[in-house]
């Protein structure tokens, strides 16, 4: 091999330390796979990196393996990727634009009170379901997610749509799963029994103990909603124990960085099955955005909670920290992303008026829609948008070692930050790289201490999460 062929392609790998601070794991960026190196392998990588390597017959096979992984040698130039199919299997129905809370940080631009809510009709929902299936007839598993506003403000429609979807997909030889995000305040025994009967996946928007939750999650009259939500959560849990996990979704805004306190209250005191945190970094209203200092504090808090995740995993338990759990699951399955999420490719979002939006976060915004349930999904327009993001390399994305786990970040965040959802989110890249490196470290520790954890908590679905490869 020539000198040029021995040059390391550093953008295609990352060395990961184990619990003993030894870099014996190689993270292969193109495939998001992990390789454990023996002493010879670690020596070889060090020699190549330091320029002290000498070729001989004993290391020829090792070099060929590195070349096959794209870690050394000439790489093929990237080619333009086209989107021919949009086989979405998840449908987000924004069934109500109204809400009975007035959360100060809400991103929904079309939000109204429940009495003034724009509600989706059954005809709109039916057309959306029909078009979802028409675009993915070869698929067997579908999901319908009910969203708002507060979706339970239009519970009658949820009941009607659930029955229709069950019958519709059953007739097609497919299955359908239902999920919903709710503020919990409108839950009743009757509603909970319905959700239980249809095995809904439920996520509750709740920001922690009363002192934190009541800072931003207010009723329309201006009072804190914590106590009312807490009572409804307890009612839900008392009737829903044998069904699917009930999760909490926490929005972190300026001044709120108490990760451990929030997790402890929601997981240990209130008994949620999992707790996910959403840091606000590009809110419409800049006063809610976490500062750079606060964002660093949040991710340091994530690492502290991550150690508890490790301790629980070694004992074969899950501590409910869903942010880290998702990353560990992606690493375990070797999943990779060419796009930040499934918006437009794996999922379709429909406004109460019937417009196809990029995702639920764009519903009500002034960003363009991609057709309507009456006229059909504008596939050429949507494909062009997805291709633009797919083939754009902003900043150092093309050589970033987390590019296949991050894929440039949230479309909506880019839209708020840059007024262009096709751009990558670049304002906290270093923090994200450090966070995913931590996830790789966590995976390596659990893999060493209790590999059975992965068999218990993760399925074996492999590959690209966007359906592009």
C-alpha positions as CSV (number, residue, x, y, z in Angstrom):
1,X,0.0,0.0,0.0
2,X,1.1,3.5,-0.8
3,X,1.6,6.2,1.9
4,X,-1.7,7.9,0.9
5,X,-3.6,4.6,1.3
6,X,-2.4,4.3,4.9
7,X,-3.7,7.7,5.9
8,X,-6.5,7.4,8.5
9,X,-9.9,8.7,7.5
10,X,-10.5,10.1,10.9
11,X,-14.0,11.3,10.2
12,X,-15.1,7.6,9.9
13,X,-14.3,6.4,13.4
14,X,-14.1,7.5,17.0
15,X,-12.2,5.7,19.7
16,X,-14.3,5.2,22.9
17,X,-12.9,4.7,26.4
18,X,-14.1,1.9,28.6
19,X,-14.7,2.2,32.3
20,X,-11.0,1.9,32.9
21,X,-10.2,4.9,30.6
22,X,-8.8,2.5,27.9
23,X,-9.7,3.3,24.3
24,X,-10.5,-0.2,23.2
25,X,-13.7,0.4,21.4
26,X,-13.9,1.7,17.8
27,X,-17.1,3.4,16.8
28,X,-17.5,3.0,13.1
29,X,-19.3,6.1,12.0
30,X,-20.7,5.0,8.6
31,X,-22.5,2.0,10.1
32,X,-22.9,3.2,13.7
33,X,-21.3,-0.1,14.7
34,X,-18.9,-0.8,17.6
35,X,-15.8,-2.9,17.3
36,X,-13.8,-4.1,20.3
37,X,-10.0,-4.0,19.7
38,X,-7.5,-6.3,21.1
39,X,-4.0,-5.1,22.0
40,X,-2.8,-5.6,18.5
41,X,-5.7,-3.6,17.1
42,X,-5.1,-0.8,19.5
43,X,-1.4,-0.8,18.7
44,X,-2.1,-0.7,15.0
45,X,-4.5,2.3,15.2
46,X,-2.0,4.2,17.4
47,X,0.8,3.6,14.9
48,X,-1.3,4.7,12.0
49,X,-2.4,7.8,13.9
50,X,1.1,8.7,15.0
51,X,2.7,7.9,11.6
52,X,5.0,5.2,13.0
53,X,3.3,2.3,11.2
54,X,5.5,-0.1,9.1
55,X,3.8,-2.5,6.7
56,X,4.7,-6.2,7.0
57,X,3.1,-9.6,6.2
58,X,1.7,-10.0,9.8
59,X,-0.5,-6.9,9.6
60,X,-1.6,-7.1,6.0
61,X,-5.0,-8.7,6.9
62,X,-5.7,-6.1,9.5
63,X,-5.0,-3.3,7.0
64,X,-7.4,-4.9,4.5
65,X,-10.1,-5.0,7.1
66,X,-9.6,-1.3,7.9
67,X,-9.7,-0.5,4.2
68,X,-13.0,-2.4,3.8
69,X,-14.4,-0.3,6.6
70,X,-13.3,2.9,5.0
71,X,-10.9,3.8,7.8
72,X,-7.9,4.0,5.5
73,X,-7.6,4.4,1.7
74,X,-9.4,6.5,-0.9
75,X,-13.1,7.0,-0.4
76,X,-15.7,7.2,-3.1
77,X,-17.1,10.8,-3.5
78,X,-20.7,11.2,-2.2
79,X,-23.4,11.2,-4.8
80,X,-26.7,13.1,-4.8
81,X,-29.4,11.1,-3.1
82,X,-32.9,11.1,-4.5
83,X,-36.2,10.3,-2.6
84,X,-38.4,8.2,-4.8
85,X,-40.8,6.9,-2.1
86,X,-42.4,8.4,0.9
87,X,-43.7,5.2,2.7
88,X,-45.0,6.8,5.9
89,X,-46.6,4.5,8.4
90,X,-47.2,7.0,11.2
91,X,-50.0,9.5,11.0
92,X,-50.2,12.5,13.5
93,X,-53.7,13.8,13.6
94,X,-53.9,17.3,15.1
95,X,-57.5,16.8,16.2
96,X,-57.9,20.1,18.1
97,X,-56.1,23.5,17.9
98,X,-57.5,24.5,21.3
99,X,-56.2,23.8,24.8
100,X,-57.5,24.3,28.3
101,X,-54.0,25.3,29.5
102,X,-51.9,28.4,28.6
103,X,-48.3,27.1,28.9
104,X,-46.1,30.1,28.5
105,X,-43.6,28.3,26.2
106,X,-46.0,26.6,23.8
107,X,-44.8,26.7,20.2
108,X,-48.3,26.2,18.7
109,X,-48.9,29.3,16.7
110,X,-52.6,28.5,16.1
111,X,-53.4,27.7,19.7
112,X,-56.8,28.7,21.0
113,X,-58.9,28.1,24.0
114,X,-61.0,24.9,23.9
115,X,-64.2,27.0,23.3
116,X,-62.6,28.6,20.2
117,X,-60.8,25.5,19.1
118,X,-60.7,24.4,15.4
119,X,-61.6,20.7,15.6
120,X,-60.8,18.1,13.0
121,X,-63.8,16.4,11.4
122,X,-64.2,12.6,10.9
123,X,-64.1,13.1,7.2
124,X,-60.7,14.8,7.3
125,X,-59.3,12.1,9.6
126,X,-60.7,9.3,7.4
127,X,-59.2,10.8,4.2
128,X,-55.9,11.1,6.0
129,X,-55.9,7.4,7.1
130,X,-56.9,6.3,3.6
131,X,-54.0,8.3,2.1
132,X,-51.5,7.0,4.7
133,X,-52.3,3.4,3.7
134,X,-52.3,4.2,0.0
135,X,-48.7,5.4,0.2
136,X,-47.5,2.2,2.1
137,X,-49.6,-0.7,1.0
138,X,-46.7,-3.1,1.4
139,X,-46.4,-2.3,5.2
140,X,-48.1,-4.3,7.9
141,X,-47.7,-2.1,11.0
142,X,-49.2,1.5,11.3
143,X,-49.5,4.1,14.0
144,X,-52.0,6.8,14.6
145,X,-51.0,9.6,17.0
146,X,-53.6,12.0,18.4
147,X,-52.2,15.5,19.1
148,X,-53.3,19.1,19.7
149,X,-53.7,21.6,21.4
150,X,-55.2,19.3,23.9
151,X,-56.4,16.2,21.9
152,X,-58.9,15.2,24.6
153,X,-60.8,18.4,23.8
154,X,-62.0,16.4,20.8
155,X,-62.5,13.0,22.4
156,X,-65.6,12.1,20.5
157,X,-63.5,12.2,17.3
158,X,-60.7,10.1,18.8
159,X,-63.3,7.4,19.6
160,X,-64.7,7.5,16.1
161,X,-61.3,7.5,14.4
162,X,-60.0,4.7,16.6
163,X,-62.8,2.4,15.6
164,X,-62.5,3.3,11.9
165,X,-58.8,2.8,11.9
166,X,-59.0,-0.6,13.7
167,X,-61.6,-1.8,11.1
168,X,-59.8,-0.3,8.2
169,X,-56.4,-1.8,8.8
170,X,-57.8,-5.1,9.9
171,X,-59.5,-5.4,6.5
172,X,-56.2,-4.7,4.8
173,X,-54.4,-7.4,6.8
174,X,-52.4,-4.8,8.8
175,X,-52.3,-3.7,12.4
176,X,-52.6,-0.2,13.9
177,X,-51.2,1.2,17.1
178,X,-52.5,4.3,18.9
179,X,-50.5,6.9,20.8
180,X,-51.4,10.3,22.4
181,X,-49.7,13.2,24.1
182,X,-51.9,14.9,26.6
183,X,-51.7,17.4,29.5
184,X,-53.9,14.9,31.5
185,X,-56.3,17.5,32.8
186,X,-59.3,16.2,30.9
187,X,-58.8,12.5,31.8
188,X,-61.9,10.7,33.3
189,X,-62.6,7.1,34.2
190,X,-64.6,6.7,31.0
191,X,-61.7,8.1,28.8
192,X,-59.1,6.0,30.6
193,X,-61.1,2.8,30.1
194,X,-61.4,3.6,26.4
195,X,-57.6,4.2,26.2
196,X,-57.0,1.0,28.1
197,X,-59.3,-1.0,25.9
198,X,-57.5,0.2,22.8
199,X,-54.0,-0.1,24.3
200,X,-53.0,3.5,23.8
201,X,-49.4,4.6,24.3
202,X,-49.7,7.7,26.5
203,X,-47.3,10.5,27.2
204,X,-48.1,13.2,29.8
205,X,-46.7,16.7,29.5
206,X,-45.5,17.5,33.0
207,X,-42.4,19.5,34.0
208,X,-41.6,18.2,37.5
209,X,-42.6,19.0,41.1
210,X,-45.1,21.8,41.7
211,X,-42.5,24.6,42.1
212,X,-41.1,23.9,38.6
213,X,-44.2,22.7,36.8
214,X,-46.3,25.7,37.8
215,X,-43.7,28.2,36.5
216,X,-44.9,27.7,32.9
217,X,-47.8,25.2,32.8
218,X,-50.6,27.5,33.7
219,X,-54.4,27.2,33.3
220,X,-56.3,29.7,31.1
221,X,-57.1,31.7,34.3
222,X,-53.4,32.0,35.1
223,X,-53.1,29.5,38.0
224,X,-50.7,26.6,38.3
225,X,-51.9,23.2,36.9
226,X,-49.7,20.9,38.9
227,X,-52.1,19.6,41.5
228,X,-54.8,18.9,39.0
229,X,-52.4,17.1,36.7
230,X,-51.0,15.1,39.6
231,X,-54.5,13.8,40.6
232,X,-55.3,12.8,37.0
233,X,-52.0,11.0,36.7
234,X,-52.7,9.0,39.8
235,X,-56.1,8.1,38.4
236,X,-54.6,7.0,35.1
237,X,-52.0,4.9,36.8
238,X,-54.5,3.2,39.1
239,X,-56.5,2.0,36.1
240,X,-53.7,1.5,33.6
241,X,-51.1,-0.6,35.5
242,X,-51.3,-3.7,33.3
243,X,-51.3,-1.8,30.0
244,X,-48.5,0.1,28.2
245,X,-46.0,2.3,30.0
246,X,-47.0,5.8,30.7
247,X,-44.3,8.4,30.1
248,X,-43.6,12.0,31.1
249,X,-42.3,14.6,28.8
250,X,-40.5,17.5,30.4
251,X,-39.8,20.9,28.7
252,X,-36.7,22.6,30.0
253,X,-36.7,26.3,29.6
254,X,-34.5,29.2,30.8
255,X,-33.8,28.8,34.5
256,X,-34.9,25.2,34.7
257,X,-31.8,22.9,34.9
258,X,-32.7,20.6,37.9
259,X,-32.5,17.4,36.0
260,X,-32.1,15.0,39.0
261,X,-34.8,16.7,41.0
262,X,-37.3,16.6,38.2
263,X,-36.5,12.9,37.3
264,X,-36.6,11.9,40.9
265,X,-40.1,13.4,41.4
266,X,-41.6,12.1,38.2
267,X,-40.0,8.6,38.3
268,X,-39.9,7.8,42.0
269,X,-42.6,10.0,43.5
270,X,-45.2,9.9,40.8
271,X,-44.2,6.6,39.3
272,X,-44.0,7.4,35.6
273,X,-42.4,4.5,33.6
274,X,-40.1,6.8,31.7
275,X,-39.1,10.5,31.7
276,X,-37.9,12.4,28.7
277,X,-36.4,15.9,28.6
278,X,-36.8,18.4,25.8
279,X,-34.4,21.4,26.2
280,X,-35.6,24.6,24.6
281,X,-32.8,26.0,22.5
282,X,-34.7,27.7,19.7
283,X,-38.1,28.8,21.0
284,X,-40.1,31.4,19.1
285,X,-39.8,33.5,22.3
286,X,-36.1,33.8,23.0
287,X,-36.7,34.4,26.7
288,X,-37.5,30.7,27.1
289,X,-34.3,29.4,25.5
290,X,-31.7,27.9,27.7
291,X,-28.5,29.9,27.7
292,X,-25.3,28.2,26.6
293,X,-24.2,28.0,30.2
294,X,-27.6,26.5,31.2
295,X,-27.4,24.0,28.3
296,X,-24.0,22.8,29.5
297,X,-25.5,22.4,33.0
298,X,-28.4,20.4,31.6
299,X,-26.2,18.0,29.8
300,X,-24.0,17.6,32.9
301,X,-27.2,16.8,34.8
302,X,-27.9,14.2,32.1
303,X,-24.6,12.6,32.7
304,X,-25.2,12.5,36.5
305,X,-28.6,10.8,35.7
306,X,-26.8,8.6,33.2
307,X,-24.6,7.1,36.0
308,X,-27.9,6.1,37.7
309,X,-29.0,4.6,34.4
310,X,-25.8,2.6,34.3
311,X,-26.2,1.4,37.9
312,X,-29.7,0.3,37.2
313,X,-28.8,-1.4,33.9
314,X,-26.1,-3.4,35.6
315,X,-28.8,-4.7,38.0
316,X,-31.1,-5.5,35.0
317,X,-33.4,-2.5,35.6
318,X,-34.4,0.6,33.6
319,X,-34.4,3.9,35.5
320,X,-36.7,5.6,33.1
321,X,-34.2,8.1,31.6
322,X,-35.6,7.9,28.0
323,X,-33.1,10.4,26.4
324,X,-30.2,8.1,27.1
325,X,-32.2,4.9,26.7
326,X,-32.9,6.0,23.1
327,X,-29.3,6.6,22.2
328,X,-28.2,3.3,23.8
329,X,-30.9,1.5,21.8
330,X,-29.8,3.1,18.6
331,X,-26.2,2.1,19.2
332,X,-27.1,-1.4,20.2
333,X,-29.2,-1.9,17.0
334,X,-26.6,-0.2,14.8
335,X,-29.3,2.2,13.6
336,X,-28.2,5.2,11.4
337,X,-30.0,8.3,10.3
338,X,-29.6,10.3,7.1
339,X,-32.4,12.6,8.2
340,X,-33.0,14.0,11.7
341,X,-36.4,12.2,12.1
342,X,-39.1,10.5,10.1
343,X,-41.0,13.7,9.3
344,X,-42.3,13.5,5.7
345,X,-40.7,10.1,5.2
346,X,-41.8,7.9,8.0
347,X,-44.7,10.0,9.3
348,X,-47.3,12.5,8.0
349,X,-48.8,15.2,10.1
350,X,-52.3,16.5,9.3
351,X,-53.7,19.8,10.7
352,X,-57.4,20.0,11.8
353,X,-58.0,21.7,8.5
354,X,-56.6,18.7,6.6
355,X,-53.2,20.2,5.5
356,X,-50.2,17.9,5.3
357,X,-47.5,19.5,7.4
358,X,-43.8,18.5,7.8
359,X,-44.6,17.5,11.4
360,X,-46.9,18.5,14.2
361,X,-44.5,21.3,15.3
362,X,-45.2,23.1,12.0
363,X,-48.9,22.9,12.3
364,X,-50.3,26.4,12.5
365,X,-47.0,28.0,11.5
366,X,-46.5,30.0,8.3
367,X,-44.2,27.3,6.8
368,X,-45.5,25.7,3.7
369,X,-47.8,22.7,3.8
370,X,-47.4,19.7,1.4
371,X,-50.9,19.3,0.1
372,X,-54.3,18.5,1.7
373,X,-56.2,15.4,2.4
374,X,-58.8,16.4,-0.2
375,X,-56.3,17.1,-3.0
376,X,-53.6,14.6,-1.9
377,X,-50.1,14.7,-0.6
378,X,-47.8,16.8,-2.8
379,X,-45.1,14.2,-3.2
380,X,-42.9,16.1,-5.6
381,X,-42.8,19.1,-3.3
382,X,-42.1,17.0,-0.2
383,X,-39.5,14.9,-2.0
384,X,-37.7,18.1,-3.1
385,X,-37.6,19.4,0.4
386,X,-36.3,16.1,1.9
387,X,-33.7,15.8,-0.8
388,X,-32.5,19.3,-0.1
389,X,-31.9,18.5,3.6
390,X,-30.5,15.1,2.7
391,X,-27.9,16.5,0.4
392,X,-26.9,19.6,2.3
393,X,-23.8,19.4,4.4
394,X,-23.7,22.5,6.7
395,X,-20.7,23.3,8.8
396,X,-18.7,20.2,9.4
397,X,-21.6,17.7,9.3
398,X,-20.0,15.7,6.5
399,X,-17.0,14.9,8.7
400,X,-18.7,14.9,12.1
401,X,-18.5,11.5,13.9
402,X,-22.1,11.7,15.1
403,X,-23.5,12.5,11.7
404,X,-25.5,9.3,11.4
405,X,-26.9,9.6,14.9
406,X,-27.8,13.3,14.8
407,X,-28.3,14.0,11.1
408,X,-28.3,17.7,11.6
409,X,-31.0,18.2,14.2
410,X,-34.6,19.1,14.4
411,X,-36.3,20.7,11.3
412,X,-38.5,23.0,13.4
413,X,-35.5,24.1,15.5
414,X,-33.7,25.0,12.2
415,X,-36.8,26.9,11.1
416,X,-37.0,29.0,14.3
417,X,-33.3,29.6,14.4
418,X,-32.5,30.2,10.7
419,X,-35.9,30.4,9.1
420,X,-34.9,27.5,7.0
421,X,-35.7,23.9,8.1
422,X,-33.4,22.5,5.5
423,X,-30.4,23.8,7.4
424,X,-28.6,21.8,10.1
425,X,-28.8,23.0,13.7
426,X,-25.3,24.1,14.4
427,X,-25.5,26.2,17.6
428,X,-24.8,23.4,20.1
429,X,-22.8,20.8,18.1
430,X,-20.0,20.4,20.6
431,X,-22.5,19.6,23.3
432,X,-24.3,17.1,21.2
433,X,-21.0,15.4,20.2
434,X,-20.0,15.2,23.9
435,X,-23.5,13.8,24.8
436,X,-23.4,11.0,22.1
437,X,-19.8,10.2,23.1
438,X,-21.2,9.7,26.6
439,X,-23.9,7.4,25.2
440,X,-21.2,5.3,23.5
441,X,-19.3,5.1,26.8
442,X,-22.5,4.1,28.7
443,X,-23.2,1.4,26.1
444,X,-19.6,0.0,26.4
445,X,-19.9,-0.2,30.3
446,X,-23.3,-1.9,30.2
447,X,-22.1,-4.3,27.5
448,X,-19.2,-5.3,29.7
449,X,-21.1,-5.5,33.0
450,X,-24.5,-6.8,32.0
451,X,-25.0,-7.5,28.3
452,X,-28.4,-9.3,29.1
453,X,-29.8,-5.8,29.7
454,X,-30.0,-5.3,25.9
455,X,-32.0,-8.5,25.4
456,X,-34.5,-7.4,28.0
457,X,-35.1,-3.8,27.0
458,X,-34.4,-3.6,23.2
459,X,-35.7,-5.5,20.2
460,X,-33.3,-6.5,17.4
461,X,-34.7,-4.2,14.7
462,X,-31.6,-3.0,12.7
463,X,-30.7,-0.4,10.2
464,X,-31.7,3.0,9.0
465,X,-34.4,4.6,10.9
466,X,-35.5,6.8,8.0
467,X,-36.2,4.0,5.6
468,X,-33.8,5.6,3.0
469,X,-31.2,2.8,2.7
